[in-house]
Amino acid sequence: MPHPDFRPGFRLSVTDVAVLGVGSVAAAVAWQSVWWAGFAIAFVLGHFFLFCNVFRVARTPELIWSAFFLAAAVPTVLIGIPGWPLTITVVLTSTAAIVVCEMRKPSYHGIGWRRVNPELEAWWRADRRGDKTGQD
């Protein structure tokens, strides 16, 4: 029988729903004034939903993605280079790379974990005992 704290897979809390709701409204309002501001809000919101709720990505790769997004988006906003099409392509490529890297870890616990990481529960039990082999 799994431990009650062992809850891998997709998750959704009341806080998640509230953040998605507020963020969606903010994106829609911003889009009316400056399209790229609304797009950026929606793009980031969607990614963090995927990272936090669907694929359950660790915090460090999320922060790396954030820095990567800002490094590409800020110059696009300020001077138009590299431009939104290239920014989106490069950032989506980084998204895919982060998800693939996370899914290869022994700690992967997002959607599809049973097929991708069938040894997760054994890893989790060992980690709770203090056996840190294979840790993130």
C-alpha positions in Angstrom: 0.0 0.0 0.0 1.5 3.4 -1.0 2.3 5.9 1.7 -0.4 8.7 2.0 2.3 11.3 1.2 3.2 9.5 -2.1 1.0 11.4 -4.6 2.6 11.5 -8.0 0.9 12.4 -11.3 -1.3 15.3 -12.3 -2.3 17.6 -9.4 -4.6 20.6 -9.2 -5.4 22.6 -6.0 -7.7 25.5 -5.3 -4.7 27.8 -5.3 -3.7 26.5 -8.8 -7.2 27.2 -10.1 -7.2 30.7 -8.5 -3.8 31.5 -10.1 -5.0 30.2 -13.5 -8.2 32.3 -13.2 -6.5 35.5 -12.2 -3.7 35.0 -14.6 -6.1 34.3 -17.5 -8.0 37.5 -16.7 -4.7 39.5 -16.5 -3.6 38.1 -19.8 -6.9 39.0 -21.5 -6.9 42.5 -20.1 -3.2 43.1 -21.0 -3.8 41.7 -24.5 -6.4 44.4 -25.1 -3.8 47.1 -24.5 -0.5 45.6 -25.6 -0.8 42.2 -27.4 2.7 41.0 -26.4 2.1 41.7 -22.7 -1.0 39.5 -22.7 0.8 36.9 -24.7 3.7 36.9 -22.4 1.5 36.5 -19.3 -0.5 33.6 -20.9 2.7 31.9 -22.2 4.4 32.0 -18.8 1.2 31.0 -17.0 0.7 28.0 -19.3 4.3 26.9 -18.8 4.2 27.1 -15.1 0.9 25.1 -15.1 2.6 22.4 -17.2 5.8 22.5 -15.1 4.1 22.5 -11.7 0.9 20.5 -12.3 1.4 18.3 -15.3 5.1 17.3 -15.5 5.9 18.3 -11.9 9.3 19.8 -12.8 11.8 20.6 -10.0 12.2 24.3 -9.0 15.7 24.7 -10.4 14.8 23.9 -14.0 11.7 26.1 -13.6 14.0 29.0 -12.7 16.4 28.2 -15.5 13.5 28.3 -17.9 12.4 31.7 -16.4 15.8 33.1 -17.0 15.9 31.7 -20.5 12.5 33.2 -21.3 13.5 36.6 -19.9 16.8 36.6 -21.8 14.9 36.0 -25.0 11.8 38.1 -24.4 13.2 41.3 -22.9 15.4 42.2 -25.9 12.4 41.3 -28.2 10.2 43.7 -26.3 12.9 46.5 -26.0 14.5 46.4 -29.4 12.6 43.8 -31.5 15.5 41.4 -31.6 15.4 38.4 -31.9 11.6 38.8 -32.5 8.6 36.9 -31.2 8.7 34.0 -33.7 12.3 33.1 -32.9 11.8 33.8 -29.2 8.9 31.4 -29.0 10.7 28.7 -31.0 13.8 28.9 -28.8 11.8 29.0 -25.6 9.5 26.1 -26.6 12.7 24.1 -27.5 14.0 24.8 -24.0 10.7 23.7 -22.6 10.9 20.4 -24.4 14.5 19.8 -23.2 13.6 20.6 -19.6 10.6 18.2 -19.7 12.7 15.4 -21.3 15.5 15.9 -18.8 13.1 15.8 -15.8 11.3 12.7 -17.1 14.7 10.9 -17.2 15.3 11.5 -13.4 14.6 8.7 -10.9 12.5 11.3 -9.0 10.1 12.0 -12.0 6.6 12.1 -10.6 4.5 13.9 -13.2 1.9 12.7 -15.7 2.7 9.3 -17.1 5.0 8.4 -14.2 3.9 4.8 -14.0 5.1 4.2 -17.6 8.1 6.5 -17.6 9.3 5.8 -14.1 7.9 2.6 -12.7 10.6 2.6 -9.9 9.4 5.9 -8.5 7.8 4.5 -5.4 10.9 2.5 -4.5 13.1 5.7 -5.1 10.7 7.7 -3.0 10.8 5.2 -0.1 14.6 5.1 -0.2 14.7 8.9 -0.3 12.4 9.2 2.8 14.8 6.8 4.7 17.7 9.1 3.8 19.2 6.9 1.1 19.9 9.8 -1.3 21.1 7.7 -4.3 19.7 9.1 -7.6 18.6 12.4 -6.0 17.8 15.4 -8.2 
